[in-house]
């Protein structure tokens, strides 16, 4: 496990469950999925056909994801001044 993952796991275990820790967990899952999923998708398609369609598929998937996020109206929440860990 990477040092960053260890540090994140430690910070989450000592913090109260709140918006910050939930956001950190979601961001970490998304990052890990992106780090593993992108190369796996491109590699699988490139093995079946060639690299060009594989990269086009990845670009299409990223564009569709961005469009879905924009269409659902998800926004970054405003920061609060309260500290749930305190």
Secondary structure, 3 states (H helix, E strand, C coil): CCHHHHHHHHHHHHCCCCHHHHHHHHHHHHHHHHHHHHHHHHHHHHHHCCHHHHHHHHHHHHHHHHHHHHHHCCCCCCCCCCCCCC
